[in-house]
Amino acid sequence: MPLNTRRSDINIIADILKLGETNKTQIMYGANMSYRQLEKYLGFLIEKKFLTKKQSERNSGGLFQVTQRGKRLLRHIEKTLELLEEEPVP
């Protein structure tokens, strides 16, 4: 059974976490999302401590960095998506 081709929240979160340390613009373009979506996901990921925001002299908006907790979440997401793509055993 093919799953929906639209990206889920989990896919979007994984796309953001894969980017590592970066700024808002790079996240928005790298994860292919609107500014409104970006704000929603950044707020959630920071609140849940999957990302931290740090000040940057070169970037007035700051930089966002994946935490160890965020890296662990990304590994779990990737493993789950991998399992979902496997062929079922008859």
Phi, psi and omega in degrees: 000118178287139178275165178306136181278347176291147179288137176271172175303321181297317178297320180293317178299317178299317179301320179293313183295330180293339184285343179072224180271121184198177180256175184302316182298315180294324177294314182301313180282321182294326180260004176052066181219165177279168179296322179298314177298317181305311181299318180298310184289320178298316178301314179296312184294326177288315180302320181274003177065033174269339176227152170236153176251130178234151181287150180223136178291328183274341184229113185294335180277355180085173178243149179248132184234137178287132178275173175299322177298320178293321178295322178294317177300316180300317178300318179294318178298313181299319179295317180296315179297323178297316179296324180292334181274347181293150176287137179292148178277127181291000000 
